[in-house]
């Protein structure tokens, strides 16, 4: 793991996230500015905060918006409208929560259609949040297959609001199920450098965390 630490730029893996509902606009602005100064890949914000995040992001840091967060049970048309609005206001990446009720009910066509619709109507990088803590391994594999067919760019493990977040085992399972056709974002419970590196070692292409500043400080030896 030390070799991995030395060989990567951890900043380019991190979507630094500020998603709690009680944060102020000023807190979001400060968070985005600090994240941009460091050079994180992206900041992940609620739809309400996309516009101000875009106004204050710099240094190549992208703006990512969540959609149907955190439960995923908005109707397909609502998800599309929310995602399109976020992109119009400056989001370059979308993290959409999958409709788990539809998935677990076997309504796979509906799930695939909403993935396709959001990708088609936005053209943005699309990460589909599976909330793996609620799924069997078979359901996780099926969800990945649907996301590949739907044209998603990533599958993401968790919202961070469920009872359990990312695990290296789930990251590896999702990565293997994707067969090189889709990337994996690990999110939920990633609070330190060791955990982040374990996810990357398991195959994660991106890390979602609200502790990006702490992880970066650790990586820099602080």
ABEGO torsion letter per residue (X at the ends): XAAAAAABBAAAABBBBBABAABBAAAAAAAAAAAAAAGBABBBBBAAAAAAAAAABBGGBBBBBBBGOAAGABBAAAAAAAAAAAAAAGBABBBBBBBAAAAAAGBAAAAAAAAAAAAAAAGBBBBBBAGAAABBAAAAAAAAAAAAAAGBABBBABAGABABBBBAAAAAAAAAAAGGABBBBBBEGBABAAAAAAAAAAGBABBBBAAAAAAAAAAAGX
